[in-house]
């Protein structure tokens, strides 16, 4: 997933966009990091929501198979 974020929001070495000029790669890298953090936050929020729904409607033992820590660990690996 990180490759897709980088593909869509990063800047390749060959890009010669006049808007970014010399700071282009730095801006692109910061943008990729920000998008990645927001994706992680969204996945954590969805995991929490799923846990709340399961505990409310299925208190007899249905469990989600991954935790927020699993999500954070997966986003920490990046590739």
mmJSON file of the N, C-alpha and C atoms, coordinates in Angstrom:
{"data_MODEL":{"atom_site":{
"group_PDB":["ATOM","ATOM","ATOM","ATOM","ATOM","ATOM","ATOM","ATOM","ATOM","ATOM","ATOM","ATOM","ATOM","ATOM","ATOM","ATOM","ATOM","ATOM","ATOM","ATOM","ATOM","ATOM","ATOM","ATOM","ATOM","ATOM","ATOM","ATOM","ATOM","ATOM","ATOM","ATOM","ATOM","ATOM","ATOM","ATOM","ATOM","ATOM","ATOM","ATOM","ATOM","ATOM","ATOM","ATOM","ATOM","ATOM","ATOM","ATOM","ATOM","ATOM","ATOM","ATOM","ATOM","ATOM","ATOM","ATOM","ATOM","ATOM","ATOM","ATOM","ATOM","ATOM","ATOM","ATOM","ATOM","ATOM","ATOM","ATOM","ATOM","ATOM","ATOM","ATOM","ATOM","ATOM","ATOM","ATOM","ATOM","ATOM","ATOM","ATOM","ATOM","ATOM","ATOM","ATOM","ATOM","ATOM","ATOM","ATOM","ATOM","ATOM","ATOM","ATOM","ATOM","ATOM","ATOM","ATOM","ATOM","ATOM","ATOM","ATOM","ATOM","ATOM","ATOM","ATOM","ATOM","ATOM","ATOM","ATOM","ATOM","ATOM","ATOM","ATOM","ATOM","ATOM","ATOM","ATOM","ATOM","ATOM","ATOM","ATOM","ATOM","ATOM","ATOM","ATOM","ATOM","ATOM","ATOM","ATOM","ATOM","ATOM","ATOM","ATOM","ATOM","ATOM","ATOM","ATOM","ATOM","ATOM","ATOM","ATOM","ATOM","ATOM","ATOM","ATOM","ATOM","ATOM","ATOM","ATOM","ATOM","ATOM","ATOM","ATOM","ATOM","ATOM","ATOM","ATOM","ATOM","ATOM","ATOM","ATOM","ATOM","ATOM","ATOM","ATOM","ATOM","ATOM","ATOM","ATOM","ATOM","ATOM","ATOM","ATOM","ATOM","ATOM","ATOM","ATOM","ATOM","ATOM","ATOM","ATOM","ATOM","ATOM","ATOM","ATOM","ATOM","ATOM","ATOM","ATOM","ATOM","ATOM","ATOM","ATOM","ATOM","ATOM","ATOM","ATOM","ATOM","ATOM","ATOM","ATOM","ATOM","ATOM","ATOM","ATOM","ATOM","ATOM","ATOM","ATOM","ATOM","ATOM","ATOM","ATOM","ATOM","ATOM","ATOM","ATOM","ATOM","ATOM","ATOM","ATOM","ATOM","ATOM","ATOM","ATOM","ATOM","ATOM","ATOM","ATOM","ATOM","ATOM","ATOM","ATOM","ATOM","ATOM","ATOM","ATOM","ATOM"],
"id":[1,2,3,4,5,6,7,8,9,10,11,12,13,14,15,16,17,18,19,20,21,22,23,24,25,26,27,28,29,30,31,32,33,34,35,36,37,38,39,40,41,42,43,44,45,46,47,48,49,50,51,52,53,54,55,56,57,58,59,60,61,62,63,64,65,66,67,68,69,70,71,72,73,74,75,76,77,78,79,80,81,82,83,84,85,86,87,88,89,90,91,92,93,94,95,96,97,98,99,100,101,102,103,104,105,106,107,108,109,110,111,112,113,114,115,116,117,118,119,120,121,122,123,124,125,126,127,128,129,130,131,132,133,134,135,136,137,138,139,140,141,142,143,144,145,146,147,148,149,150,151,152,153,154,155,156,157,158,159,160,161,162,163,164,165,166,167,168,169,170,171,172,173,174,175,176,177,178,179,180,181,182,183,184,185,186,187,188,189,190,191,192,193,194,195,196,197,198,199,200,201,202,203,204,205,206,207,208,209,210,211,212,213,214,215,216,217,218,219,220,221,222,223,224,225,226,227,228,229,230,231,232,233,234,235,236,237],
"type_symbol":["N","C","C","N","C","C","N","C","C","N","C","C","N","C","C","N","C","C","N","C","C","N","C","C","N","C","C","N","C","C","N","C","C","N","C","C","N","C","C","N","C","C","N","C","C","N","C","C","N","C","C","N","C","C","N","C","C","N","C","C","N","C","C","N","C","C","N","C","C","N","C","C","N","C","C","N","C","C","N","C","C","N","C","C","N","C","C","N","C","C","N","C","C","N","C","C","N","C","C","N","C","C","N","C","C","N","C","C","N","C","C","N","C","C","N","C","C","N","C","C","N","C","C","N","C","C","N","C","C","N","C","C","N","C","C","N","C","C","N","C","C","N","C","C","N","C","C","N","C","C","N","C","C","N","C","C","N","C","C","N","C","C","N","C","C","N","C","C","N","C","C","N","C","C","N","C","C","N","C","C","N","C","C","N","C","C","N","C","C","N","C","C","N","C","C","N","C","C","N","C","C","N","C","C","N","C","C","N","C","C","N","C","C","N","C","C","N","C","C","N","C","C","N","C","C","N","C","C","N","C","C","N","C","C","N","C","C"],
"label_atom_id":["N","CA","C","N","CA","C","N","CA","C","N","CA","C","N","CA","C","N","CA","C","N","CA","C","N","CA","C","N","CA","C","N","CA","C","N","CA","C","N","CA","C","N","CA","C","N","CA","C","N","CA","C","N","CA","C","N","CA","C","N","CA","C","N","CA","C","N","CA","C","N","CA","C","N","CA","C","N","CA","C","N","CA","C","N","CA","C","N","CA","C","N","CA","C","N","CA","C","N","CA","C","N","CA","C","N","CA","C","N","CA","C","N","CA","C","N","CA","C","N","CA","C","N","CA","C","N","CA","C","N","CA","C","N","CA","C","N","CA","C","N","CA","C","N","CA","C","N","CA","C","N","CA","C","N","CA","C","N","CA","C","N","CA","C","N","CA","C","N","CA","C","N","CA","C","N","CA","C","N","CA","C","N","CA","C","N","CA","C","N","CA","C","N","CA","C","N","CA","C","N","CA","C","N","CA","C","N","CA","C","N","CA","C","N","CA","C","N","CA","C","N","CA","C","N","CA","C","N","CA","C","N","CA","C","N","CA","C","N","CA","C","N","CA","C","N","CA","C","N","CA","C","N","CA","C","N","CA","C","N","CA","C","N","CA","C","N","CA","C","N","CA","C","N","CA","C"],
"label_alt_id":[null,null,null,null,null,null,null,null,null,null,null,null,null,null,null,null,null,null,null,null,null,null,null,null,null,null,null,null,null,null,null,null,null,null,null,null,null,null,null,null,null,null,null,null,null,null,null,null,null,null,null,null,null,null,null,null,null,null,null,null,null,null,null,null,null,null,null,null,null,null,null,null,null,null,null,null,null,null,null,null,null,null,null,null,null,null,null,null,null,null,null,null,null,null,null,null,null,null,null,null,null,null,null,null,null,null,null,null,null,null,null,null,null,null,null,null,null,null,null,null,null,null,null,null,null,null,null,null,null,null,null,null,null,null,null,null,null,null,null,null,null,null,null,null,null,null,null,null,null,null,null,null,null,null,null,null,null,null,null,null,null,null,null,null,null,null,null,null,null,null,null,null,null,null,null,null,null,null,null,null,null,null,null,null,null,null,null,null,null,null,null,null,null,null,null,null,null,null,null,null,null,null,null,null,null,null,null,null,null,null,null,null,null,null,null,null,null,null,null,null,null,null,null,null,null,null,null,null,null,null,null,null,null,null,null,null,null],
"label_comp_id":["UNK","UNK","UNK","UNK","UNK","UNK","UNK","UNK","UNK","UNK","UNK","UNK","UNK","UNK","UNK","UNK","UNK","UNK","UNK","UNK","UNK","UNK","UNK","UNK","UNK","UNK","UNK","UNK","UNK","UNK","UNK","UNK","UNK","UNK","UNK","UNK","UNK","UNK","UNK","UNK","UNK","UNK","UNK","UNK","UNK","UNK","UNK","UNK","UNK","UNK","UNK","UNK","UNK","UNK","UNK","UNK","UNK","UNK","UNK","UNK","UNK","UNK","UNK","UNK","UNK","UNK","UNK","UNK","UNK","UNK","UNK","UNK","UNK","UNK","UNK","UNK","UNK","UNK","UNK","UNK","UNK","UNK","UNK","UNK","UNK","UNK","UNK","UNK","UNK","UNK","UNK","UNK","UNK","UNK","UNK","UNK","UNK","UNK","UNK","UNK","UNK","UNK","UNK","UNK","UNK","UNK","UNK","UNK","UNK","UNK","UNK","UNK","UNK","UNK","UNK","UNK","UNK","UNK","UNK","UNK","UNK","UNK","UNK","UNK","UNK","UNK","UNK","UNK","UNK","UNK","UNK","UNK","UNK","UNK","UNK","UNK","UNK","UNK","UNK","UNK","UNK","UNK","UNK","UNK","UNK","UNK","UNK","UNK","UNK","UNK","UNK","UNK","UNK","UNK","UNK","UNK","UNK","UNK","UNK","UNK","UNK","UNK","UNK","UNK","UNK","UNK","UNK","UNK","UNK","UNK","UNK","UNK","UNK","UNK","UNK","UNK","UNK","UNK","UNK","UNK","UNK","UNK","UNK","UNK","UNK","UNK","UNK","UNK","UNK","UNK","UNK","UNK","UNK","UNK","UNK","UNK","UNK","UNK","UNK","UNK","UNK","UNK","UNK","UNK","UNK","UNK","UNK","UNK","UNK","UNK","UNK","UNK","UNK","UNK","UNK","UNK","UNK","UNK","UNK","UNK","UNK","UNK","UNK","UNK","UNK","UNK","UNK","UNK","UNK","UNK","UNK","UNK","UNK","UNK","UNK","UNK","UNK"],
"label_asym_id":["A","A","A","A","A","A","A","A","A","A","A","A","A","A","A","A","A","A","A","A","A","A","A","A","A","A","A","A","A","A","A","A","A","A","A","A","A","A","A","A","A","A","A","A","A","A","A","A","A","A","A","A","A","A","A","A","A","A","A","A","A","A","A","A","A","A","A","A","A","A","A","A","A","A","A","A","A","A","A","A","A","A","A","A","A","A","A","A","A","A","A","A","A","A","A","A","A","A","A","A","A","A","A","A","A","A","A","A","A","A","A","A","A","A","A","A","A","A","A","A","A","A","A","A","A","A","A","A","A","A","A","A","A","A","A","A","A","A","A","A","A","A","A","A","A","A","A","A","A","A","A","A","A","A","A","A","A","A","A","A","A","A","A","A","A","A","A","A","A","A","A","A","A","A","A","A","A","A","A","A","A","A","A","A","A","A","A","A","A","A","A","A","A","A","A","A","A","A","A","A","A","A","A","A","A","A","A","A","A","A","A","A","A","A","A","A","A","A","A","A","A","A","A","A","A","A","A","A","A","A","A","A","A","A","A","A","A"],
"label_entity_id":["1","1","1","1","1","1","1","1","1","1","1","1","1","1","1","1","1","1","1","1","1","1","1","1","1","1","1","1","1","1","1","1","1","1","1","1","1","1","1","1","1","1","1","1","1","1","1","1","1","1","1","1","1","1","1","1","1","1","1","1","1","1","1","1","1","1","1","1","1","1","1","1","1","1","1","1","1","1","1","1","1","1","1","1","1","1","1","1","1","1","1","1","1","1","1","1","1","1","1","1","1","1","1","1","1","1","1","1","1","1","1","1","1","1","1","1","1","1","1","1","1","1","1","1","1","1","1","1","1","1","1","1","1","1","1","1","1","1","1","1","1","1","1","1","1","1","1","1","1","1","1","1","1","1","1","1","1","1","1","1","1","1","1","1","1","1","1","1","1","1","1","1","1","1","1","1","1","1","1","1","1","1","1","1","1","1","1","1","1","1","1","1","1","1","1","1","1","1","1","1","1","1","1","1","1","1","1","1","1","1","1","1","1","1","1","1","1","1","1","1","1","1","1","1","1","1","1","1","1","1","1","1","1","1","1","1","1"],
"label_seq_id":[1,1,1,2,2,2,3,3,3,4,4,4,5,5,5,6,6,6,7,7,7,8,8,8,9,9,9,10,10,10,11,11,11,12,12,12,13,13,13,14,14,14,15,15,15,16,16,16,17,17,17,18,18,18,19,19,19,20,20,20,21,21,21,22,22,22,23,23,23,24,24,24,25,25,25,26,26,26,27,27,27,28,28,28,29,29,29,30,30,30,31,31,31,32,32,32,33,33,33,34,34,34,35,35,35,36,36,36,37,37,37,38,38,38,39,39,39,40,40,40,41,41,41,42,42,42,43,43,43,44,44,44,45,45,45,46,46,46,47,47,47,48,48,48,49,49,49,50,50,50,51,51,51,52,52,52,53,53,53,54,54,54,55,55,55,56,56,56,57,57,57,58,58,58,59,59,59,60,60,60,61,61,61,62,62,62,63,63,63,64,64,64,65,65,65,66,66,66,67,67,67,68,68,68,69,69,69,70,70,70,71,71,71,72,72,72,73,73,73,74,74,74,75,75,75,76,76,76,77,77,77,78,78,78,79,79,79],
"pdbx_PDB_ins_code":[null,null,null,null,null,null,null,null,null,null,null,null,null,null,null,null,null,null,null,null,null,null,null,null,null,null,null,null,null,null,null,null,null,null,null,null,null,null,null,null,null,null,null,null,null,null,null,null,null,null,null,null,null,null,null,null,null,null,null,null,null,null,null,null,null,null,null,null,null,null,null,null,null,null,null,null,null,null,null,null,null,null,null,null,null,null,null,null,null,null,null,null,null,null,null,null,null,null,null,null,null,null,null,null,null,null,null,null,null,null,null,null,null,null,null,null,null,null,null,null,null,null,null,null,null,null,null,null,null,null,null,null,null,null,null,null,null,null,null,null,null,null,null,null,null,null,null,null,null,null,null,null,null,null,null,null,null,null,null,null,null,null,null,null,null,null,null,null,null,null,null,null,null,null,null,null,null,null,null,null,null,null,null,null,null,null,null,null,null,null,null,null,null,null,null,null,null,null,null,null,null,null,null,null,null,null,null,null,null,null,null,null,null,null,null,null,null,null,null,null,null,null,null,null,null,null,null,null,null,null,null,null,null,null,null,null,null],
"Cartn_x":[0.817,0.0,0.871,1.997,2.879,3.381,3.646,4.1,3.046,1.78,0.699,0.604,0.727,0.691,1.859,3.032,4.214,4.059,3.462,3.263,2.365,1.309,0.329,0.694,1.445,1.726,3.207,4.079,5.51,5.918,7.16,7.692,8.888,8.865,9.967,11.16,12.32,13.546,13.433,12.702,12.599,11.575,10.752,9.728,10.382,9.93,10.487,9.352,8.587,7.461,7.97,7.633,8.086,7.517,6.394,5.779,6.653,7.194,8.005,9.43,9.954,11.351,12.305,13.261,14.258,13.717,12.648,12.118,11.132,10.934,9.967,10.086,11.258,11.379,11.077,11.456,11.196,9.696,9.037,7.591,6.861,7.268,6.629,6.806,7.998,8.25,7.383,7.264,6.426,4.964,4.524,3.151,2.884,3.808,3.655,3.565,4.405,4.377,3.055,2.537,1.272,0.109,0.077,-0.978,-0.89,0.319,0.513,0.009,0.304,-0.18,-1.713,-2.314,-3.773,-4.399,-3.765,-4.251,-4.19,-3.103,-2.955,-4.032,-4.246,-5.266,-6.645,-6.954,-8.246,-8.403,-7.36,-7.43,-7.595,-6.928,-7.077,-8.511,-9.057,-10.437,-11.433,-11.221,-12.107,-11.999,-10.785,-10.593,-11.321,-11.204,-11.918,-13.432,-13.914,-15.346,-15.825,-15.066,-15.424,-15.468,-14.501,-14.475,-15.703,-16.096,-17.282,-18.553,-18.675,-19.862,-19.941,-18.819,-18.801,-19.168,-18.604,-18.901,-20.346,-20.955,-22.347,-23.325,-23.106,-24.083,-23.76,-22.521,-22.123,-21.312,-21.899,-21.126,-20.828,-21.426,-21.269,-19.946,-19.075,-17.803,-17.258,-17.92,-17.334,-16.192,-15.064,-13.908,-13.312,-12.734,-11.989,-10.609,-10.068,-8.843,-7.555,-7.668,-6.469,-6.752,-5.7,-5.829,-5.289,-5.473,-4.92,-3.395,-2.802,-1.346,-0.911,-1.698,-1.396,-1.432,-2.424,-2.534,-1.322,-0.978,0.174,1.468,1.608,2.799,2.876,1.75,1.726,2.069,1.557,1.878,3.329,3.885,5.28,6.258,5.839,6.706,6.818,5.741,5.653,5.762,6.515,6.646,6.276],
"Cartn_y":[-1.181,0.0,1.259,1.178,2.344,2.697,1.688,1.964,2.727,2.382,3.091,4.544,4.771,6.143,6.922,6.315,6.98,7.242,6.301,6.453,7.647,7.811,8.853,10.22,10.258,11.533,11.903,10.963,11.236,11.892,12.284,12.89,12.071,11.629,10.84,11.735,11.119,11.847,12.606,12.035,12.626,13.746,13.925,14.959,16.337,17.147,18.504,19.51,19.414,20.294,21.642,22.692,24.029,24.532,23.965,24.415,24.032,22.812,22.347,22.877,23.1,23.472,22.712,23.359,22.58,21.873,22.378,21.733,20.621,20.31,19.301,17.977,17.354,16.052,16.113,17.208,17.35,17.478,18.307,18.496,17.191,16.493,15.224,14.196,14.123,13.172,13.502,14.779,15.183,14.855,15.048,14.738,13.236,12.43,10.967,10.564,11.144,10.813,11.222,12.388,12.855,11.964,11.616,10.731,9.379,8.864,7.569,7.608,8.705,8.851,8.891,9.59,9.677,8.321,7.566,6.213,5.343,5.423,4.646,5.04,6.328,6.812,6.273,6.286,5.796,4.304,3.526,2.088,1.827,2.594,2.446,2.782,3.861,4.242,3.165,2.593,1.534,0.298,-0.036,-1.181,-0.963,0.249,0.562,0.483,0.998,0.931,-0.516,-1.342,-2.761,-3.426,-3.117,-3.697,-3.274,-1.991,-1.515,-2.185,-2.309,-2.948,-4.408,-5.106,-6.517,-6.684,-5.848,-5.986,-5.623,-4.733,-4.349,-5.396,-5.888,-6.762,-8.254,-8.586,-9.996,-10.253,-9.997,-10.145,-11.595,-12.555,-13.97,-14.573,-13.852,-14.439,-14.205,-13.437,-13.106,-12.127,-12.367,-11.503,-11.058,-9.888,-9.411,-10.066,-10.435,-11.237,-10.424,-9.109,-8.277,-7.121,-6.512,-5.435,-4.133,-3.072,-1.776,-1.875,-2.642,-2.827,-3.508,-4.463,-5.116,-4.107,-3.231,-2.206,-1.276,-0.81,0.092,-0.592,-1.866,-2.604,-2.746,-3.036,-3.177,-1.853,-0.759,0.534,0.938,0.42,0.712,0.026,-1.121,-1.857,-1.188,-0.631,0.123,-0.71,-1.747,-2.506,-3.946],
"Cartn_z":[0.0,0.0,0.0,0.702,0.747,-0.653,-1.475,-2.848,-3.628,-3.423,-4.12,-3.656,-2.358,-1.841,-2.43,-2.424,-2.96,-4.463,-5.172,-6.612,-6.918,-6.125,-6.408,-5.837,-4.752,-4.105,-4.106,-4.428,-4.454,-5.75,-5.801,-7.016,-7.469,-8.721,-9.265,-9.552,-9.647,-9.956,-11.273,-12.24,-13.561,-13.655,-12.61,-12.665,-12.731,-13.648,-13.766,-13.667,-12.608,-12.386,-11.897,-12.589,-12.231,-10.922,-10.49,-9.24,-8.053,-8.061,-6.942,-6.985,-8.15,-8.369,-7.463,-6.791,-6.048,-4.799,-4.208,-3.002,-3.33,-4.584,-5.008,-4.302,-4.3,-3.629,-2.131,-1.477,-0.036,0.213,-0.585,-0.441,-0.72,-1.776,-2.131,-1.015,-0.428,0.654,1.869,2.207,3.334,3.072,1.827,1.466,1.591,1.123,1.23,2.702,3.553,4.979,5.622,5.244,5.804,5.357,4.083,3.576,4.273,4.463,5.125,6.57,7.282,8.664,8.708,7.761,7.717,7.378,6.504,6.197,7.446,8.169,9.395,10.401,10.562,11.493,11.102,9.821,9.342,9.63,9.403,9.686,11.18,12.015,13.465,13.869,13.324,13.635,13.204,12.025,11.537,12.423,12.846,13.74,15.059,15.614,16.855,16.664,15.545,15.259,15.164,14.465,14.35,15.719,16.568,17.913,18.719,18.591,19.316,18.8,17.49,16.914,17.339,17.286,17.672,19.142,20.003,21.435,21.749,20.955,21.181,20.674,19.476,18.832,18.912,19.231,19.308,20.581,21.736,22.979,23.355,22.621,22.982,22.54,21.903,21.586,20.198,19.366,18.072,18.324,17.685,17.906,16.578,16.586,15.433,15.504,14.364,14.36,14.425,14.432,14.542,15.486,15.987,16.959,16.379,17.124,16.739,16.672,17.574,17.542,16.249,15.772,14.502,13.353,13.375,12.333,12.39,13.582,13.73,13.289,13.623,13.232,11.703,11.085,9.626,8.934,9.439,8.843,9.131,10.202,10.523,9.589,9.005,8.088,6.736,6.244,4.978,3.719,3.652,2.408,2.617],
"occupancy":[1.0,1.0,1.0,1.0,1.0,1.0,1.0,1.0,1.0,1.0,1.0,1.0,1.0,1.0,1.0,1.0,1.0,1.0,1.0,1.0,1.0,1.0,1.0,1.0,1.0,1.0,1.0,1.0,1.0,1.0,1.0,1.0,1.0,1.0,1.0,1.0,1.0,1.0,1.0,1.0,1.0,1.0,1.0,1.0,1.0,1.0,1.0,1.0,1.0,1.0,1.0,1.0,1.0,1.0,1.0,1.0,1.0,1.0,1.0,1.0,1.0,1.0,1.0,1.0,1.0,1.0,1.0,1.0,1.0,1.0,1.0,1.0,1.0,1.0,1.0,1.0,1.0,1.0,1.0,1.0,1.0,1.0,1.0,1.0,1.0,1.0,1.0,1.0,1.0,1.0,1.0,1.0,1.0,1.0,1.0,1.0,1.0,1.0,1.0,1.0,1.0,1.0,1.0,1.0,1.0,1.0,1.0,1.0,1.0,1.0,1.0,1.0,1.0,1.0,1.0,1.0,1.0,1.0,1.0,1.0,1.0,1.0,1.0,1.0,1.0,1.0,1.0,1.0,1.0,1.0,1.0,1.0,1.0,1.0,1.0,1.0,1.0,1.0,1.0,1.0,1.0,1.0,1.0,1.0,1.0,1.0,1.0,1.0,1.0,1.0,1.0,1.0,1.0,1.0,1.0,1.0,1.0,1.0,1.0,1.0,1.0,1.0,1.0,1.0,1.0,1.0,1.0,1.0,1.0,1.0,1.0,1.0,1.0,1.0,1.0,1.0,1.0,1.0,1.0,1.0,1.0,1.0,1.0,1.0,1.0,1.0,1.0,1.0,1.0,1.0,1.0,1.0,1.0,1.0,1.0,1.0,1.0,1.0,1.0,1.0,1.0,1.0,1.0,1.0,1.0,1.0,1.0,1.0,1.0,1.0,1.0,1.0,1.0,1.0,1.0,1.0,1.0,1.0,1.0,1.0,1.0,1.0,1.0,1.0,1.0,1.0,1.0,1.0,1.0,1.0,1.0,1.0,1.0,1.0,1.0,1.0,1.0],
"B_iso_or_equiv":[0.0,0.0,0.0,0.0,0.0,0.0,0.0,0.0,0.0,0.0,0.0,0.0,0.0,0.0,0.0,0.0,0.0,0.0,0.0,0.0,0.0,0.0,0.0,0.0,0.0,0.0,0.0,0.0,0.0,0.0,0.0,0.0,0.0,0.0,0.0,0.0,0.0,0.0,0.0,0.0,0.0,0.0,0.0,0.0,0.0,0.0,0.0,0.0,0.0,0.0,0.0,0.0,0.0,0.0,0.0,0.0,0.0,0.0,0.0,0.0,0.0,0.0,0.0,0.0,0.0,0.0,0.0,0.0,0.0,0.0,0.0,0.0,0.0,0.0,0.0,0.0,0.0,0.0,0.0,0.0,0.0,0.0,0.0,0.0,0.0,0.0,0.0,0.0,0.0,0.0,0.0,0.0,0.0,0.0,0.0,0.0,0.0,0.0,0.0,0.0,0.0,0.0,0.0,0.0,0.0,0.0,0.0,0.0,0.0,0.0,0.0,0.0,0.0,0.0,0.0,0.0,0.0,0.0,0.0,0.0,0.0,0.0,0.0,0.0,0.0,0.0,0.0,0.0,0.0,0.0,0.0,0.0,0.0,0.0,0.0,0.0,0.0,0.0,0.0,0.0,0.0,0.0,0.0,0.0,0.0,0.0,0.0,0.0,0.0,0.0,0.0,0.0,0.0,0.0,0.0,0.0,0.0,0.0,0.0,0.0,0.0,0.0,0.0,0.0,0.0,0.0,0.0,0.0,0.0,0.0,0.0,0.0,0.0,0.0,0.0,0.0,0.0,0.0,0.0,0.0,0.0,0.0,0.0,0.0,0.0,0.0,0.0,0.0,0.0,0.0,0.0,0.0,0.0,0.0,0.0,0.0,0.0,0.0,0.0,0.0,0.0,0.0,0.0,0.0,0.0,0.0,0.0,0.0,0.0,0.0,0.0,0.0,0.0,0.0,0.0,0.0,0.0,0.0,0.0,0.0,0.0,0.0,0.0,0.0,0.0,0.0,0.0,0.0,0.0,0.0,0.0,0.0,0.0,0.0,0.0,0.0,0.0],
"pdbx_formal_charge":[null,null,null,null,null,null,null,null,null,null,null,null,null,null,null,null,null,null,null,null,null,null,null,null,null,null,null,null,null,null,null,null,null,null,null,null,null,null,null,null,null,null,null,null,null,null,null,null,null,null,null,null,null,null,null,null,null,null,null,null,null,null,null,null,null,null,null,null,null,null,null,null,null,null,null,null,null,null,null,null,null,null,null,null,null,null,null,null,null,null,null,null,null,null,null,null,null,null,null,null,null,null,null,null,null,null,null,null,null,null,null,null,null,null,null,null,null,null,null,null,null,null,null,null,null,null,null,null,null,null,null,null,null,null,null,null,null,null,null,null,null,null,null,null,null,null,null,null,null,null,null,null,null,null,null,null,null,null,null,null,null,null,null,null,null,null,null,null,null,null,null,null,null,null,null,null,null,null,null,null,null,null,null,null,null,null,null,null,null,null,null,null,null,null,null,null,null,null,null,null,null,null,null,null,null,null,null,null,null,null,null,null,null,null,null,null,null,null,null,null,null,null,null,null,null,null,null,null,null,null,null,null,null,null,null,null,null],
"auth_seq_id":[1,1,1,2,2,2,3,3,3,4,4,4,5,5,5,6,6,6,7,7,7,8,8,8,9,9,9,10,10,10,11,11,11,12,12,12,13,13,13,14,14,14,15,15,15,16,16,16,17,17,17,18,18,18,19,19,19,20,20,20,21,21,21,22,22,22,23,23,23,24,24,24,25,25,25,26,26,26,27,27,27,28,28,28,29,29,29,30,30,30,31,31,31,32,32,32,33,33,33,34,34,34,35,35,35,36,36,36,37,37,37,38,38,38,39,39,39,40,40,40,41,41,41,42,42,42,43,43,43,44,44,44,45,45,45,46,46,46,47,47,47,48,48,48,49,49,49,50,50,50,51,51,51,52,52,52,53,53,53,54,54,54,55,55,55,56,56,56,57,57,57,58,58,58,59,59,59,60,60,60,61,61,61,62,62,62,63,63,63,64,64,64,65,65,65,66,66,66,67,67,67,68,68,68,69,69,69,70,70,70,71,71,71,72,72,72,73,73,73,74,74,74,75,75,75,76,76,76,77,77,77,78,78,78,79,79,79],
"auth_comp_id":["UNK","UNK","UNK","UNK","UNK","UNK","UNK","UNK","UNK","UNK","UNK","UNK","UNK","UNK","UNK","UNK","UNK","UNK","UNK","UNK","UNK","UNK","UNK","UNK","UNK","UNK","UNK","UNK","UNK","UNK","UNK","UNK","UNK","UNK","UNK","UNK","UNK","UNK","UNK","UNK","UNK","UNK","UNK","UNK","UNK","UNK","UNK","UNK","UNK","UNK","UNK","UNK","UNK","UNK","UNK","UNK","UNK","UNK","UNK","UNK","UNK","UNK","UNK","UNK","UNK","UNK","UNK","UNK","UNK","UNK","UNK","UNK","UNK","UNK","UNK","UNK","UNK","UNK","UNK","UNK","UNK","UNK","UNK","UNK","UNK","UNK","UNK","UNK","UNK","UNK","UNK","UNK","UNK","UNK","UNK","UNK","UNK","UNK","UNK","UNK","UNK","UNK","UNK","UNK","UNK","UNK","UNK","UNK","UNK","UNK","UNK","UNK","UNK","UNK","UNK","UNK","UNK","UNK","UNK","UNK","UNK","UNK","UNK","UNK","UNK","UNK","UNK","UNK","UNK","UNK","UNK","UNK","UNK","UNK","UNK","UNK","UNK","UNK","UNK","UNK","UNK","UNK","UNK","UNK","UNK","UNK","UNK","UNK","UNK","UNK","UNK","UNK","UNK","UNK","UNK","UNK","UNK","UNK","UNK","UNK","UNK","UNK","UNK","UNK","UNK","UNK","UNK","UNK","UNK","UNK","UNK","UNK","UNK","UNK","UNK","UNK","UNK","UNK","UNK","UNK","UNK","UNK","UNK","UNK","UNK","UNK","UNK","UNK","UNK","UNK","UNK","UNK","UNK","UNK","UNK","UNK","UNK","UNK","UNK","UNK","UNK","UNK","UNK","UNK","UNK","UNK","UNK","UNK","UNK","UNK","UNK","UNK","UNK","UNK","UNK","UNK","UNK","UNK","UNK","UNK","UNK","UNK","UNK","UNK","UNK","UNK","UNK","UNK","UNK","UNK","UNK","UNK","UNK","UNK","UNK","UNK","UNK"],
"auth_asym_id":["A","A","A","A","A","A","A","A","A","A","A","A","A","A","A","A","A","A","A","A","A","A","A","A","A","A","A","A","A","A","A","A","A","A","A","A","A","A","A","A","A","A","A","A","A","A","A","A","A","A","A","A","A","A","A","A","A","A","A","A","A","A","A","A","A","A","A","A","A","A","A","A","A","A","A","A","A","A","A","A","A","A","A","A","A","A","A","A","A","A","A","A","A","A","A","A","A","A","A","A","A","A","A","A","A","A","A","A","A","A","A","A","A","A","A","A","A","A","A","A","A","A","A","A","A","A","A","A","A","A","A","A","A","A","A","A","A","A","A","A","A","A","A","A","A","A","A","A","A","A","A","A","A","A","A","A","A","A","A","A","A","A","A","A","A","A","A","A","A","A","A","A","A","A","A","A","A","A","A","A","A","A","A","A","A","A","A","A","A","A","A","A","A","A","A","A","A","A","A","A","A","A","A","A","A","A","A","A","A","A","A","A","A","A","A","A","A","A","A","A","A","A","A","A","A","A","A","A","A","A","A","A","A","A","A","A","A"],
"auth_atom_id":["N","CA","C","N","CA","C","N","CA","C","N","CA","C","N","CA","C","N","CA","C","N","CA","C","N","CA","C","N","CA","C","N","CA","C","N","CA","C","N","CA","C","N","CA","C","N","CA","C","N","CA","C","N","CA","C","N","CA","C","N","CA","C","N","CA","C","N","CA","C","N","CA","C","N","CA","C","N","CA","C","N","CA","C","N","CA","C","N","CA","C","N","CA","C","N","CA","C","N","CA","C","N","CA","C","N","CA","C","N","CA","C","N","CA","C","N","CA","C","N","CA","C","N","CA","C","N","CA","C","N","CA","C","N","CA","C","N","CA","C","N","CA","C","N","CA","C","N","CA","C","N","CA","C","N","CA","C","N","CA","C","N","CA","C","N","CA","C","N","CA","C","N","CA","C","N","CA","C","N","CA","C","N","CA","C","N","CA","C","N","CA","C","N","CA","C","N","CA","C","N","CA","C","N","CA","C","N","CA","C","N","CA","C","N","CA","C","N","CA","C","N","CA","C","N","CA","C","N","CA","C","N","CA","C","N","CA","C","N","CA","C","N","CA","C","N","CA","C","N","CA","C","N","CA","C","N","CA","C","N","CA","C","N","CA","C","N","CA","C","N","CA","C","N","CA","C"],
"pdbx_PDB_model_num":[1,1,1,1,1,1,1,1,1,1,1,1,1,1,1,1,1,1,1,1,1,1,1,1,1,1,1,1,1,1,1,1,1,1,1,1,1,1,1,1,1,1,1,1,1,1,1,1,1,1,1,1,1,1,1,1,1,1,1,1,1,1,1,1,1,1,1,1,1,1,1,1,1,1,1,1,1,1,1,1,1,1,1,1,1,1,1,1,1,1,1,1,1,1,1,1,1,1,1,1,1,1,1,1,1,1,1,1,1,1,1,1,1,1,1,1,1,1,1,1,1,1,1,1,1,1,1,1,1,1,1,1,1,1,1,1,1,1,1,1,1,1,1,1,1,1,1,1,1,1,1,1,1,1,1,1,1,1,1,1,1,1,1,1,1,1,1,1,1,1,1,1,1,1,1,1,1,1,1,1,1,1,1,1,1,1,1,1,1,1,1,1,1,1,1,1,1,1,1,1,1,1,1,1,1,1,1,1,1,1,1,1,1,1,1,1,1,1,1,1,1,1,1,1,1,1,1,1,1,1,1,1,1,1,1,1,1]
}}}
